[in-house]
Amino acid sequence: MMLLDPRGPRFAAGLTAIVFVLILVTGAWWLALAQAVVFAITAIDPRKGPYSLLFRTLVAPRLGPTTEREPAEPVRFAQALGGVFAIVAAIGFGAGGTAGTAVGIVAAAFGLAAAFLNSAFGLCLGCELYLAVRRMTGRPMAARIITND
């Protein structure tokens, strides 16, 4: 099982929140599409996502070692879900018009809300949804693993 430093996804969520703010301010469909690509890469392998690479090279060396690890599967699911919102935002803003712009705004606002909650409070809505589905299907898993490194 791949384990992640939980500070990495929170850092990525902070950058994602900034990108979603820019998408909402500018209505730039191409920026929403670029964020969808970031989500896709990170959903495939959270360690290879662009924001994850920034965290590991610029931020993590300045922090102390973590005593917590979290499974990658909920993060991967959350990234895929975020990708859906980013794609819908890109399609909405790209289509233009009142209806398209409204769809883009709503999708980007949902993405911003989820990213903000994760970055500010450590509440990953996609991760929680993943864990809830696992519990409902009778396949629970640990949300965090504490180590004594």
C-alpha positions as CSV (number, residue, x, y, z in Angstrom):
1,M,0.0,0.0,0.0
2,M,1.4,3.4,-1.0
3,L,1.5,5.8,2.0
4,L,1.7,9.6,1.7
5,D,2.8,12.4,4.0
6,P,-0.6,14.1,4.7
7,R,1.1,17.5,4.5
8,G,1.7,17.0,0.8
9,P,-2.0,16.8,-0.3
10,R,-2.8,19.8,2.0
11,F,-0.1,21.8,0.2
12,A,-1.5,20.7,-3.1
13,A,-5.0,21.7,-2.0
14,G,-3.7,25.2,-1.2
15,L,-2.3,25.6,-4.7
16,T,-5.4,24.1,-6.2
17,A,-7.6,26.6,-4.3
18,I,-5.5,29.4,-5.7
19,V,-5.9,28.0,-9.2
20,F,-9.7,27.7,-8.8
21,V,-9.8,31.3,-7.6
22,L,-8.0,32.4,-10.7
23,I,-10.4,30.3,-12.8
24,L,-13.4,32.0,-11.2
25,V,-11.9,35.5,-11.6
26,T,-10.8,35.0,-15.2
27,G,-13.3,32.4,-16.5
28,A,-10.3,30.8,-18.3
29,W,-11.4,27.5,-19.6
30,W,-7.8,26.5,-20.5
31,L,-6.7,27.0,-16.8
32,A,-9.5,24.7,-15.7
33,L,-8.4,22.2,-18.3
34,A,-4.8,22.5,-17.0
35,Q,-6.0,21.9,-13.5
36,A,-7.8,18.8,-14.7
37,V,-4.5,17.5,-16.2
38,V,-2.9,18.1,-12.8
39,F,-5.7,16.2,-11.1
40,A,-5.4,13.3,-13.7
41,I,-1.6,12.9,-13.2
42,T,-2.0,13.0,-9.4
43,A,-4.9,10.5,-9.5
44,I,-2.7,8.1,-11.4
45,D,0.2,8.5,-8.9
46,P,0.0,11.0,-6.1
47,R,3.8,11.1,-5.8
48,K,4.2,12.2,-9.4
49,G,1.7,15.0,-9.5
50,P,3.2,18.5,-10.2
51,Y,2.1,19.9,-6.8
52,S,3.5,16.9,-5.0
53,L,6.8,17.3,-6.7
54,L,6.9,21.0,-5.6
55,F,6.1,19.9,-2.1
56,R,8.8,17.3,-2.0
57,T,11.5,19.5,-3.5
58,L,10.7,22.9,-2.0
59,V,8.6,22.5,1.2
60,A,9.2,19.0,2.7
61,P,13.0,19.6,3.2
62,R,12.2,22.6,5.4
63,L,9.8,20.7,7.6
64,G,10.6,18.1,10.2
65,P,9.8,14.4,9.4
66,T,6.2,13.4,9.6
67,T,4.9,11.0,12.2
68,E,1.8,10.3,10.2
69,R,1.2,8.6,6.8
70,E,-2.1,8.2,5.0
71,P,-3.1,5.7,2.4
72,A,-2.9,7.0,-1.2
73,E,-6.2,5.5,-2.4
74,P,-8.5,8.1,-0.9
75,V,-6.3,10.8,-2.2
76,R,-6.3,9.3,-5.7
77,F,-10.1,9.1,-5.6
78,A,-10.3,12.7,-4.4
79,Q,-8.0,13.8,-7.2
80,A,-10.2,12.0,-9.8
81,L,-13.3,13.7,-8.4
82,G,-11.6,17.1,-8.5
83,G,-10.7,16.3,-12.1
84,V,-14.4,15.9,-12.9
85,F,-15.2,19.3,-11.4
86,A,-12.3,20.9,-13.3
87,I,-13.4,19.3,-16.6
88,V,-17.0,20.5,-16.1
89,A,-15.7,24.0,-15.3
90,A,-13.5,24.0,-18.5
91,I,-16.5,22.8,-20.6
92,G,-18.8,25.4,-19.1
93,F,-16.4,28.3,-19.5
94,G,-15.4,27.1,-22.9
95,A,-19.0,26.9,-24.1
96,G,-19.6,30.5,-23.0
97,G,-23.0,32.1,-22.8
98,T,-25.0,32.5,-19.7
99,A,-25.7,28.8,-19.1
100,G,-22.1,27.7,-19.9
101,T,-20.6,30.3,-17.7
102,A,-23.0,29.4,-14.9
103,V,-22.0,25.7,-15.1
104,G,-18.3,26.8,-15.1
105,I,-18.8,29.0,-12.0
106,V,-20.7,26.3,-10.1
107,A,-18.1,23.6,-10.9
108,A,-15.2,25.8,-10.1
109,A,-16.8,27.0,-6.9
110,F,-17.3,23.4,-5.7
111,G,-13.7,22.7,-6.6
112,L,-12.6,25.8,-4.7
113,A,-14.7,24.9,-1.6
114,A,-13.3,21.3,-1.5
115,A,-9.7,22.5,-2.0
116,F,-10.1,25.2,0.6
117,L,-11.5,22.9,3.2
118,N,-8.6,20.5,2.7
119,S,-5.9,23.1,2.7
120,A,-7.2,25.1,5.7
121,F,-8.7,22.4,7.9
122,G,-7.3,19.1,6.6
123,L,-10.8,18.0,5.6
124,C,-10.6,16.2,2.3
125,L,-14.2,15.7,1.1
126,G,-13.2,13.3,-1.7
127,C,-11.2,11.2,0.8
128,E,-14.1,11.2,3.2
129,L,-16.5,10.1,0.4
130,Y,-14.1,7.3,-0.6
131,L,-13.9,6.1,3.0
132,A,-17.7,6.3,3.4
133,V,-18.2,4.2,0.2
134,R,-15.6,1.7,1.5
135,R,-17.5,1.4,4.8
136,M,-20.9,1.0,3.1
137,T,-19.5,-1.8,0.9
138,G,-18.0,-3.6,3.9
139,R,-14.4,-2.8,3.0
140,P,-13.2,-0.3,5.7
141,M,-9.7,0.9,5.8
142,A,-7.6,3.0,8.1
143,A,-7.6,6.8,7.3
144,R,-4.2,7.5,8.9
145,I,-1.3,5.5,10.0
146,I,0.8,6.8,12.9
147,T,4.4,5.9,12.9
148,N,7.1,6.4,15.6
149,D,9.9,7.4,13.2
